[in-house]
Amino acid sequence: MSELIPFSTLLRERSQKAHAGSEHSGFMSDLMKGEGTREDYVALVAQHWFMYDAIERAAEVMRDNPIAAPFVTEKLTRLPAIEADLEFLIGPDWREQITALPATQRYIDRIDEVGTSWPGGFVAHHYTRYLGDLSGGQFIGKIMSRRFGFGTNGIGFYIFDEIADPAAFKDVYREQLDAAPWDAAEQERVIDEVLRAYQFNTDVFVDLAAAKAAAA
């Protein structure tokens, strides 16, 4: 099947259900429907910091890897924007006020484990995060801006100043996925890791909801 269908198509089809399940988790669904609070949004941004710190540290390690390198670009870097958002949302002492939830810690432990040693694992986590940011993430940013009255401050994470045409960028990214020198077995490993990444993401939403309930 993988010889007949482009890998990027196979990957999207195989992960569609997991992606939808993550997007429609209770915490995220409430936030998107306007039932979440500003504090909920801040809690989400804080967990993003830990995730992107891990993936962007891995990117530095993989920058010279011939398989992973095509996917590494400063145009996608999110950490400075997240840090600016947290300073705006929390204050200059934001680093002292955020902690990784248990599910987030498991997520970043996995990125640390495979993202610096296995090119396919790095690409799987890179794909799951950044292509999502360039797709549904754009809609999320607009919703949060409207909901909480943000300008660009507070939603910088969702603004890709260096990518003028997200759709064209994603097309090139998918071409890079199709060009990766992976046999069928390695493609399966990458797909499995993408599914694992979506599950980690869903687990983070579950932890965010649990933390909110505990604080209520």
Secondary structure as GFF3:
##gff-version 3
##sequence-region A 1 216
A	DSSP	alpha_helix	7	23	.	.	.	ID=ss1
A	DSSP	alpha_helix	26	33	.	.	.	ID=ss2
A	DSSP	alpha_helix	38	62	.	.	.	ID=ss3
A	DSSP	three_ten_helix	69	71	.	.	.	ID=ss4
A	DSSP	three_ten_helix	74	76	.	.	.	ID=ss5
A	DSSP	alpha_helix	79	89	.	.	.	ID=ss6
A	DSSP	alpha_helix	94	97	.	.	.	ID=ss7
A	DSSP	alpha_helix	102	114	.	.	.	ID=ss8
A	DSSP	alpha_helix	119	134	.	.	.	ID=ss9
A	DSSP	alpha_helix	136	148	.	.	.	ID=ss10
A	DSSP	three_ten_helix	156	158	.	.	.	ID=ss11
A	DSSP	alpha_helix	166	179	.	.	.	ID=ss12
A	DSSP	alpha_helix	184	215	.	.	.	ID=ss13
###
